[in-house]
Each structure stands twice: as structure tokens, then as C-alpha cells.
Amino acid sequence: MPVNLDAVQAALATVKDPEIHQPITDLGMVKSVDADASGRVAVEIYLTVAGCPMRDRITTDVTNAVAAVSGVTDVSVVLDVMSDEQRQSMTQKLRGGQAEREIPFAKADSLTRVFAVASGKGGVGKSSVTVNLAAAMAADGLSVGVVDADIYGHSIPRMLGVDGRPTQVEGLIMPPQSYGVRVISIGMFTAGNTPVVWRGPMLHRALQQFLADVWWGDLDVLLMDLPPGTGDIAISSAQLVPNAELLVVTTPQQAAAEVAERAGTIALQTHQRVAGVIENMAWLPCPHCDERVEVFGSGGGEQVASGLSRSLGATVPLLGAVPIDMRLRAGGDSGHPLVLTDPDAPAAVTLKEIATRLGRRERGLLGKSLTLTPNRG
């Protein structure tokens, strides 16, 4: 007796995505179903993202559901990955067909300078750099916002001393402010130190909401603190704000520099500009002499800048080398940025110089009217 394909589809409708908790048939995840005369069934499934951590769970659930259908003798599951259009269609379906809010920073006429602060690995001080750059820019009179896009390792609210919660007005999220910096983070929506256990589509949607559903006002600069590496958020940030420029943070250590260079090279795939490299923890002032102690070696920042310049075919500058200062760490723990509490500290001076260089750079002509008229003479 041949296998009833309608019965197989009904069985697949009982399989739910492990995280979205909706049937894979409703989410458009079933690519194809075939059966031969001997009862062997082949099912092709779309994963929402490549490298999905739930791939084994989905394979097992699909196999068990189809194997229970009458006449099925064997089940094979082949995995594929959704296209961008399919993911967008699924997201719109999850939103009930409602139109998405526009991301103001992605518009051609946006004059907001967007910097995505990236690193190859954790522990290089990327968030500390982000917070101090934001505070320095705000102190310099700029309108600044920070998106804590490090969903798993969010730390920006603590570092900026933000303890308020966002409020919602007419469908818009109003971000808390600290030191004149508007801030949004997933940590403002979770209880205590609860971990966030999400994967691709949820991460993408969270970042999209931070950019589109938050009322940022007229920003001069938006800083996005990305998680380490080149994962989902790094890709989503490039898709959602293609004009964002990368700031790559590294330490002098060669091992850190190598992975930082890989993180910056993502610009080849995302077609983004790399604004520059920042070397953090560059040296430690000797407490007993005038020498500099190179705790993590030397040359890592220059190595990353040179390597990216070669790979991208454009000059990537080393924006500055920030020395080690225990007050920088203490300020992050207490919510008081070093550039504000100790502006004359060597680390603060360097960070302020970088902030000025980034914040005051000339804007391009993209989106500006040149008020030209055709010559009809």
C-alpha cells in the first residue's frame, strides 16, 4: 500500500520549531516530501540559518513523526537553508502580516554615522571602548545612541550606569539615557541575570526591534556593540544597516590580532567600510619608572590595520592605542566612564582623541541634495 503523502504532511504539522514553537509547516520550513513504492520517504527541511544548533533536534523530530505514518518503512531527512526572502516572509508571518517599521539609519538620506564595534574574540575590552567613545562624543555635544547588540553577553547598561527601564509610547520604545547617551539592551527586558538562549531568527528580530522600534530621535552617531566573532548578529547588522562602518577592537597579543583581522575581513562579504582599528590594553605605565610595560606584547593593532588594508584594498587606519588603566575597569563596573571621571588619564585622552576623530569626521554626500539644475542652454 503506497504511503499517503497527505498523512505525511499531517504528521509534519505536528513537528514544531524547538524555539519559535510553531509547526514547521506553518513556518515554511518543509521544502519537499517524496515517497516511493517501497515506503521510503524523503523529506527536505529548510533551516532558518546555516549552522543551526537545533538541526539534530529537528531531524529527530521529523524522523519520528514521519516514521509513525502507516506504510512508511524508512525516513531520510535532508537539510537546506532558507534564503533571505524566505526568512523575511517567515518573519512577516510571525508578525501577523503587519508591515515592519523602517530603520531610519538604513535610509539613503540618513545623516547618522553608524559604527559597529567588533572584535574577533571576547575579553579585549570592546564594550569598555564602546561606552567611553559614546560618553566622550556626548560630552563633546553630539547626540549619541548605543545599541547593546551583544545579546548573550550584554553589559552596556551596567557600564553606563543605566538602571531605568524603557517605556512604550504609541508603539515606540523610549530608551533610557545616561550621560546624554540613549541606550537599549536586551538586559533591560530580562529579569536579573537571566541568560538569553536564542538563535538566528530571534537574534535578528531583537536587533531589528532595537533599530526600528526604538525612538532614537535625531542622532549624530549610533554605536552598535556587537558580540565577538562573525556570527548571526554581525551578519544581521550589515543587512539591517548596510551603511554601518566597522570599528575593530584588538589587543597587542598576536593571537587576538589574528582573530580580530578575521572579524574585520567580514567587510568583504558585507560590503562595509572599516573605519579603523583600536588597540586596547596596549601597554601599562610602570608604577616605579618611566617605562612602558607591554603586558600583552606589541604590534597587534598595527598588524590588524595592515592586514585589513591589504585584504580590503583600502587604507584601514590604526585609530589609537589605549593603555591599561585599572580605573577604566573600575569605571565600567561602577557605571562611570573613565573619559568623564578622569579625563586626563592617558587611556581617557586616547579614547577622547579617537571619539573626536570619529565623531567629527566629514559626512559624505550620500542622501544630500546638491541643488543642481540641468543646463538647458
C-alpha positions as CSV (number, residue, x, y, z in Angstrom):
1,M,0.0,0.0,0.0
2,P,1.6,3.3,-1.1
3,V,2.3,6.0,1.5
4,N,-0.3,8.7,1.8
5,L,1.5,12.0,1.3
6,D,-1.3,13.9,2.9
7,A,-0.8,11.8,6.0
8,V,2.9,12.6,6.0
9,Q,2.1,16.3,5.7
10,A,-0.3,16.0,8.7
11,A,2.5,14.3,10.6
12,L,4.9,17.1,9.8
13,A,2.4,19.6,11.0
14,T,2.8,18.1,14.5
15,V,6.5,19.0,14.5
16,K,7.2,22.4,16.0
17,D,10.3,24.5,15.7
18,P,12.1,24.0,19.0
19,E,12.5,27.7,19.7
20,I,9.7,29.5,17.8
21,H,7.2,26.8,19.0
22,Q,5.2,26.9,15.8
23,P,4.6,24.0,13.3
24,I,7.4,23.8,10.7
25,T,4.7,23.5,8.0
26,D,3.3,26.9,9.1
27,L,6.8,28.4,9.1
28,G,7.5,27.3,5.5
29,M,10.3,25.0,6.7
30,V,9.1,22.0,4.7
31,K,10.8,22.1,1.3
32,S,9.6,18.8,-0.2
33,V,8.2,15.4,0.6
34,D,8.6,12.3,-1.6
35,A,7.8,8.6,-1.2
36,D,8.5,5.6,-3.3
37,A,6.5,2.3,-3.7
38,S,8.5,0.5,-1.0
39,G,7.5,3.1,1.6
40,R,10.8,5.0,1.8
41,V,10.0,8.7,2.5
42,A,12.5,11.6,1.7
43,V,11.8,14.9,3.5
44,E,13.7,18.1,2.8
45,I,13.6,20.7,5.5
46,Y,14.7,24.4,5.4
47,L,16.7,25.5,8.4
48,T,16.2,29.2,9.3
49,V,20.0,29.8,9.4
50,A,23.2,27.9,8.4
51,G,24.8,26.0,11.3
52,C,21.5,25.9,13.2
53,P,22.2,24.4,16.7
54,M,18.8,22.7,16.7
55,R,19.4,20.8,13.5
56,D,19.8,17.4,15.2
57,R,16.6,18.0,17.2
58,I,14.6,19.0,14.1
59,T,16.0,16.0,12.2
60,T,15.0,13.6,15.0
61,D,11.5,15.1,15.5
62,V,10.8,15.0,11.7
63,T,12.1,11.4,11.5
64,N,9.9,10.2,14.4
65,A,6.8,11.9,13.2
66,V,7.0,10.6,9.7
67,A,8.0,7.1,10.8
68,A,4.7,6.8,12.6
69,V,2.7,7.2,9.4
70,S,1.1,4.0,8.1
71,G,3.2,2.3,5.3
72,V,6.4,4.2,6.0
73,T,9.4,1.8,6.0
74,D,12.3,4.3,6.1
75,V,12.7,8.1,6.6
76,S,15.6,10.2,5.3
77,V,15.8,13.9,6.2
78,V,17.9,16.4,4.1
79,L,18.5,19.8,5.5
80,D,18.8,23.0,3.5
81,V,18.9,26.7,4.5
82,M,16.3,29.4,3.9
83,S,17.0,32.3,1.6
84,D,16.8,35.9,2.8
85,E,13.4,36.2,1.1
86,Q,12.1,33.1,2.8
87,R,13.3,34.4,6.2
88,Q,11.7,37.7,5.6
89,S,8.4,36.0,4.6
90,M,8.5,33.9,7.8
91,T,9.2,37.0,9.9
92,Q,6.3,38.8,8.4
93,K,4.1,35.8,9.1
94,L,5.2,35.8,12.7
95,R,4.2,39.5,12.9
96,G,0.7,38.7,11.6
97,G,1.3,40.3,8.3
98,Q,1.9,43.7,9.7
99,A,4.4,45.9,7.9
100,E,7.7,46.4,9.6
101,R,8.8,49.8,10.8
102,E,11.5,51.4,8.8
103,I,15.0,51.6,10.2
104,P,15.9,55.3,10.0
105,F,19.6,54.7,9.9
106,A,19.3,52.5,6.8
107,K,17.6,55.2,4.7
108,A,19.7,56.8,1.9
109,D,19.1,60.3,3.4
110,S,20.2,59.4,6.9
111,L,23.0,61.6,8.3
112,T,23.6,59.5,11.3
113,R,27.0,58.0,11.4
114,V,26.7,54.3,12.4
115,F,29.7,52.4,13.8
116,A,29.5,48.6,14.5
117,V,32.1,47.9,17.2
118,A,33.5,44.4,16.5
119,S,36.2,42.1,17.9
120,G,37.5,38.6,17.0
121,K,37.3,37.3,20.5
122,G,35.9,38.3,23.9
123,G,37.9,39.9,26.6
124,V,39.6,42.6,24.6
125,G,37.6,45.4,26.1
126,K,35.3,46.1,23.2
127,S,32.3,47.1,25.4
128,S,34.5,49.4,27.5
129,V,35.8,51.1,24.4
130,T,32.2,51.5,23.1
131,V,30.9,53.0,26.3
132,N,33.8,55.5,26.6
133,L,33.6,56.5,23.0
134,A,29.9,57.2,23.4
135,A,30.3,59.2,26.6
136,A,33.1,61.2,25.0
137,M,31.1,62.0,21.9
138,A,28.1,63.0,24.0
139,A,30.3,65.2,26.2
140,D,31.5,66.8,23.0
141,G,28.0,67.9,22.2
142,L,26.9,65.1,19.8
143,S,23.6,63.3,20.0
144,V,24.6,59.7,20.6
145,G,22.9,56.3,20.9
146,V,24.2,52.8,21.8
147,V,22.7,49.5,20.8
148,D,23.9,46.7,23.0
149,A,23.8,44.1,20.2
150,D,25.8,41.6,22.3
151,I,22.6,39.7,23.1
152,Y,24.3,36.9,25.0
153,G,26.9,39.0,26.8
154,H,25.1,42.3,27.3
155,S,26.9,44.6,29.6
156,I,26.4,48.2,28.3
157,P,23.7,49.2,30.9
158,R,26.0,48.5,33.8
159,M,28.9,50.2,32.2
160,L,26.9,53.4,31.5
161,G,25.1,53.3,34.9
162,V,21.7,52.8,33.3
163,D,19.2,51.3,35.8
164,G,16.0,52.6,34.2
165,R,13.6,50.5,32.1
166,P,12.4,51.5,28.6
167,T,8.8,52.8,28.4
168,Q,6.5,52.3,25.4
169,V,4.5,55.2,23.9
170,E,2.2,54.6,20.9
171,G,4.1,51.5,19.9
172,L,7.5,53.1,20.2
173,I,10.1,52.2,22.8
174,M,11.7,55.1,24.6
175,P,15.3,54.3,25.5
176,P,16.8,55.3,28.9
177,Q,19.6,57.9,28.9
178,S,22.8,58.2,30.8
179,Y,25.4,60.9,30.4
180,G,23.4,62.1,27.4
181,V,23.6,58.7,25.7
182,R,20.5,56.9,24.7
183,V,20.8,53.1,25.4
184,I,18.9,50.0,24.6
185,S,19.8,46.4,25.6
186,I,18.2,43.1,26.0
187,G,19.3,43.3,29.6
188,M,16.5,45.8,30.1
189,F,13.9,43.3,29.3
190,T,15.1,40.2,31.2
191,A,14.8,39.5,34.9
192,G,18.0,39.7,37.0
193,N,20.9,37.9,35.4
194,T,18.7,35.5,33.3
195,P,20.6,34.2,30.3
196,V,19.3,34.7,26.8
197,V,19.1,31.4,24.9
198,W,18.1,32.3,21.3
199,R,19.3,31.5,17.8
200,G,19.3,33.2,14.4
201,P,15.8,34.4,13.7
202,M,15.2,35.6,17.3
203,L,18.6,37.4,17.4
204,H,17.8,39.1,14.1
205,R,14.4,40.1,15.2
206,A,15.7,41.6,18.5
207,L,18.3,43.7,16.7
208,Q,15.7,44.8,14.2
209,Q,13.4,45.9,17.0
210,F,16.3,47.8,18.7
211,L,16.9,49.7,15.4
212,A,13.3,50.2,14.2
213,D,11.0,50.2,17.2
214,V,13.1,52.4,19.5
215,W,12.7,56.1,19.3
216,W,16.2,57.4,18.8
217,G,15.5,60.9,17.8
218,D,17.9,62.7,15.5
219,L,21.2,61.1,16.3
220,D,24.6,62.2,15.1
221,V,26.2,58.9,16.0
222,L,24.9,55.4,16.7
223,L,27.3,52.8,18.1
224,M,26.4,49.1,18.0
225,D,28.3,46.9,20.4
226,L,28.5,43.6,18.5
227,P,29.2,40.2,20.1
228,P,32.7,38.8,19.3
229,G,33.2,37.0,16.1
230,T,31.3,36.8,12.8
231,G,28.1,35.2,13.8
232,D,24.4,35.9,13.3
233,I,24.4,39.4,14.8
234,A,27.3,40.6,12.8
235,I,25.6,39.5,9.6
236,S,22.2,40.9,10.6
237,S,23.7,44.3,11.5
238,A,25.2,44.5,8.0
239,Q,21.8,43.5,6.4
240,L,19.8,45.9,8.5
241,V,22.2,48.9,8.4
242,P,24.3,48.3,5.3
243,N,25.9,51.8,5.6
244,A,27.3,50.9,9.1
245,E,31.1,51.1,9.4
246,L,33.2,48.6,11.3
247,L,35.4,49.5,14.2
248,V,37.7,46.6,15.1
249,V,39.0,46.3,18.6
250,T,42.0,44.1,19.4
251,T,44.8,43.8,22.0
252,P,48.5,43.7,21.1
253,Q,48.6,40.0,21.5
254,Q,49.2,38.1,18.3
255,A,46.5,35.5,19.0
256,A,44.0,38.3,19.5
257,A,45.2,40.2,16.4
258,E,44.8,37.2,14.1
259,V,41.1,36.6,15.1
260,A,40.4,40.4,15.1
261,E,41.6,40.5,11.5
262,R,39.2,37.7,10.6
263,A,36.4,39.7,12.2
264,G,37.2,42.8,10.1
265,T,37.5,40.8,6.9
266,I,33.7,40.1,7.1
267,A,33.5,43.5,5.4
268,L,34.5,41.7,2.1
269,Q,31.2,39.8,2.3
270,T,29.0,42.5,3.8
271,H,30.5,45.3,1.6
272,Q,31.0,47.6,4.6
273,R,33.7,50.1,5.2
274,V,36.1,49.5,8.1
275,A,36.6,52.9,9.8
276,G,39.7,51.7,11.7
277,V,41.3,49.6,14.3
278,I,41.6,50.4,18.1
279,E,44.3,48.6,20.1
280,N,43.2,48.2,23.7
281,M,45.4,47.3,26.6
282,A,48.4,48.5,24.6
283,W,50.8,49.0,27.5
284,L,50.9,49.5,31.2
285,P,52.7,52.5,32.8
286,C,55.4,51.2,35.1
287,P,54.5,52.3,38.7
288,H,58.2,52.6,39.6
289,C,59.8,54.1,36.5
290,D,59.0,55.9,33.3
291,E,59.0,52.8,31.2
292,R,56.0,51.2,29.4
293,V,55.3,47.5,30.3
294,E,54.0,45.7,27.3
295,V,51.9,43.1,29.2
296,F,50.3,41.6,26.0
297,G,53.2,42.2,23.6
298,S,53.2,44.8,20.9
299,G,52.2,45.4,17.3
300,G,48.8,43.7,17.3
301,G,46.9,46.8,16.3
302,E,49.2,47.7,13.5
303,Q,49.2,44.1,12.3
304,V,45.4,44.1,12.1
305,A,45.3,47.5,10.4
306,S,47.9,46.5,7.8
307,G,46.3,43.1,7.2
308,L,42.8,44.6,6.7
309,S,44.2,47.2,4.4
310,R,45.7,44.5,2.2
311,S,42.6,42.3,2.3
312,L,40.1,45.1,1.6
313,G,42.2,47.1,-0.8
314,A,41.6,50.3,1.1
315,T,43.5,52.0,3.9
316,V,42.4,51.0,7.3
317,P,44.0,53.2,9.9
318,L,45.1,52.4,13.5
319,L,43.0,55.0,15.3
320,G,44.8,54.7,18.6
321,A,46.4,52.6,21.2
322,V,44.7,52.7,24.6
323,P,46.9,51.9,27.6
324,I,45.9,49.7,30.5
325,D,44.3,51.6,33.4
326,M,42.6,50.0,36.3
327,R,40.3,53.0,36.5
328,L,38.9,52.1,33.1
329,R,37.8,48.7,34.5
330,A,36.6,50.2,37.8
331,G,34.6,52.8,35.9
332,G,32.9,50.0,33.8
333,D,31.9,48.2,37.0
334,S,30.6,51.2,38.7
335,G,28.9,52.8,35.7
336,H,31.2,55.8,35.5
337,P,33.1,56.1,32.2
338,L,36.8,57.0,32.6
339,V,36.6,59.7,29.9
340,L,34.2,61.6,32.3
341,T,35.7,60.8,35.7
342,D,39.4,61.1,34.9
343,P,39.6,62.9,31.5
344,D,43.3,63.5,31.9
345,A,44.2,59.8,32.4
346,P,46.3,58.5,29.4
347,A,43.6,56.0,28.5
348,A,40.9,58.6,28.6
349,V,42.9,61.1,26.5
350,T,43.4,58.4,23.8
351,L,39.8,57.4,23.8
352,K,38.7,61.1,23.6
353,E,41.0,61.6,20.6
354,I,39.5,58.6,18.8
355,A,36.0,59.8,19.6
356,T,36.7,63.2,18.2
357,R,38.2,61.7,15.1
358,L,35.2,59.6,14.5
359,G,32.5,62.0,15.7
360,R,33.8,65.0,13.8
361,R,34.7,63.3,10.5
362,E,33.1,64.9,7.5
363,R,29.9,63.4,6.3
364,G,29.6,62.2,2.8
365,L,27.3,63.5,0.1
366,L,25.0,60.4,0.2
367,G,21.4,61.5,0.6
368,K,22.2,65.2,0.4
369,S,20.7,67.4,-2.2
370,L,23.3,69.2,-4.3
371,T,20.6,71.8,-5.6
372,L,21.8,71.3,-9.1
373,T,19.6,72.1,-12.1
374,P,20.1,70.9,-15.7
375,N,21.8,73.3,-18.1
376,R,19.4,73.7,-21.0
377,G,21.5,76.2,-22.9
